[in-house]
Amino acid sequence: MRFTFKTDYDQDIRIVKHGGYVWSYGVLLALLALAPFVLSSYLQSQMVFVFIYAIVGVALMILTGFTGQASIGHAAFLAIGAYTAGYMQSKGIPFVVYFPLAAVLTGGIGVIVGFPALRLHGIYLVIATIAFGLIVEEVLARWESVTHGNEGMRVKALDILGWVMPRDGAAFYVLTLLTLVGVLVVALNLLRSPTGRAFIAIRDSETAAKSMGIDLAGYKVKSFAISAAITGLAGALFAHKMSFISPEMFTLLLSIEFIMVIIIGGAFGLHGAVMGAVFMVMIDPVLTELKDGLPGAAGRFFGMAGMKGAIYGLIIMMFILFEPLGLYGRWLKIKLFFQLFPLYKKATFKRQKTYVKSERNR
Amino acid sequence: MKLSAFKAALLGAAFGLAATPAMAQTRVTNQGVTATEIVLGTHQDLSGPIKVWGVPVYAGMKQAVEEINAAGGIHGRKLRLIAEDTQYDPKKAVLASQKLIEKDKIFAMVGPMGSPTVLAAQDILFDAGVLQLFPLTAAEFTFKFDPAKPQERLKFNNLLPYVESTRAGLKYMIELKKPKAVCIMYQDDEYGKNVFDGFTLQLTAMSLKAASVTTYKRGASDFSAQAAKMKADGCDLVLMGTVIRETIGLMAESKKLGFAPVWLGATPTNVIEIPALGKELVEGMYSISAVEIPYRDTAKGKVKIWADSYYKTNGSEPNTQAVIGHNVITTFAFYAELAGKDLTGAKMLAALESGKEFRDIFGSPPTKFSTTNHLATTITQVHIVKDGRWVVVKEGLGF
């Protein structure tokens, strides 16, 4: 096990805690950068979806994982980002302008929604975000002059100042990867800033945070806006990846998929967002692989209609029952087990929070 | 030296460009065709919101594949159909298409299901030179193509499009019944809008005016407001851009109100589920259709054999969806047969565009494509529910 000898207070908030970070993430990045030259476009396409889901996962992680505000309306933000991209591109606005603008616009809508919604707590907030998702879906279907209604909208290939990036090409892959890395770096920095600390304080105890002088409503709206803006970025990429968007693609089901990303990944760290995205996107192709790869009855078993959905639901239930900390939590436990071997004790990950009761009278 | 080689290449390119006619060559893949088999791919909704369509269509396709293989295949090659379940999710359709092309090396995509799913995945097929044959959506993008984009020539459709069929069916009904007030109720989505477009175009063409236009949201179950409005507007012919449940719901509600116009459903209402579920409520209802629905006990000849065999393997009555699935495969087989013994992508495309007519066993209007038209037919029928069954009133309709 590695012990970091701390000689400076800055070391507590440093993103790169020790040398191991540099080489392990360096190798990961190098492998990811090499991937498009090695993998088939089927696998590459899956990776692009993983990246897009991971971007949304990071956005939700900031809102749900770190600020403690649930949202089942993120498909709507994705839709706003996607339609902004599609509409602006059709009006001849270049990518370098509409890509950030998709984030700004979505973030702006996040603020507008956030102000009334975030005065609600818990389940009521969830209901409000569902309502928001439904409203956006409805607006997309009705506002035909912009969205083409239910007919949907074709989105042309991404074009950065004359450099056309087909959606299955290496360039598009790299762009999505860079966006994800950028979003991760921003999120990491955000979380070690006073704003991020305030988010975490709100998550852990609103009463305590308030008594520390944190403006609850203000920070919640901020969190909502940042989360929405990041989702907007993902939306723009999603539109280009799909090449066609229609209101029925951004339903409640997609929002639930996004929530599952962070629940399965582990709603307490950014690793969780990425791991959850890998799981959510890859599970389907893996089950397809089982269907095709296994011989005879086993293959037929996985090939049965609806079997994928059942297995998928089962896995999710198992996670919630037996590993509420998600994939990342499991990974940390496994890592610690080997680091401390043979001294690992289960209680290490027991929940320490004991002030839950005081939250009742908020 | 280097420069001259470059010049030669440029010159060659220039000649190449000059030699090619305005229409560039369409690339068609030859993958998936071996000495013993032809690999076909499809993506269906087998467990999602429109599985009522996906499951029987796929069953119909599978059965046709088995029949063709049992009869010795196409020039000795057996068909192998690989299906992926997309659950009507465009993301999954994109991934499924890439998987089918790259891993399974399909020769053609046959009968993929749904508008958003087909549209999101179609240029992947075109880029790979894979034919997109007879998708299960009657939308325009599945057959209309831009001659300037050679890869778009790879799409063909044999379904009856909503707009054209609605026009033809409505024209016939208006001439037959001479209604005073023609009305429409349609589902508020892409499908309903297509029916509404057909309705508006036809009324304009016949210089009539719509007496009442009402809509409902997909999944709605209460139609009292719509029925009351149409009754108040004095409708005596109502076109329904509905699916199954809404059709029956609207007619039940109208019966309560004593509102009894002539009912005409768009093509999706022409399924056996309507008389099966609606019973006496839907007696006398008309619908627009592409093909006569086979019933097991009244069918004759090949259709009878087919219907019995479908019932035996699937344990359910053969329906319109199964007929469409069957036709997807048999149409492919017909043109693959036509393409000859040494089947290649280019020969397949040429066979499809040859203008040769394909007639199915169900007596549908003939399927025929050309270099400029990739839509098989717009010839429409009108059916009526009589004693719990769909009966053909008139066939061979146009507008």
Contacts between the chains, C-beta under 8 A, distances in Angstrom:
chain1	res1	chain2	res2	distance
A	40	B	102	5.0
A	40	B	103	7.9
A	41	B	98	6.0
A	41	B	102	6.6
A	42	B	95	7.1
A	42	B	98	4.0
A	42	B	99	5.2
A	42	B	101	7.8
A	42	B	102	4.6
A	42	B	103	6.5
A	45	B	94	6.6
A	45	B	95	6.1
A	45	B	98	5.3
A	46	B	95	6.3
A	49	B	91	6.4
A	49	B	95	7.3
A	141	B	188	7.3
A	141	B	189	7.5
A	149	B	190	7.9
A	149	B	193	7.2
A	150	B	188	7.4
A	150	B	189	4.4
A	150	B	190	4.3
A	150	B	193	6.4
A	151	B	190	5.3
A	151	B	193	6.9
A	152	B	115	7.6
A	152	B	116	6.2
A	152	B	119	6.9
A	152	B	190	7.2
A	154	B	119	7.7
A	166	B	127	7.8
A	168	B	98	7.6
A	168	B	124	6.9
A	168	B	127	7.4
A	241	B	94	7.8
A	242	B	90	5.9
A	242	B	91	7.1
A	242	B	94	6.9
A	242	B	120	5.1
A	243	B	120	6.4
A	243	B	123	6.3
A	244	B	90	7.0
A	244	B	116	6.7
A	244	B	119	4.6
A	244	B	120	4.7
A	246	B	115	7.9
A	246	B	116	5.1
A	246	B	190	7.6
A	248	B	116	6.2
A	248	B	189	7.7
A	249	B	90	5.8
A	249	B	116	6.3
A	284	B	92	6.3
A	284	B	95	7.2
A	285	B	95	6.4
A	285	B	99	7.0
A	288	B	84	6.6
A	288	B	96	7.8
A	288	B	99	6.7
A	292	B	103	7.9
A	305	B	46	3.9
A	305	B	47	4.8
A	305	B	51	7.2
A	305	B	55	6.6
A	305	B	85	6.4
A	306	B	46	7.2
A	306	B	47	3.7
A	308	B	47	7.3
A	308	B	85	6.5
A	309	B	47	5.5
A	309	B	87	7.3
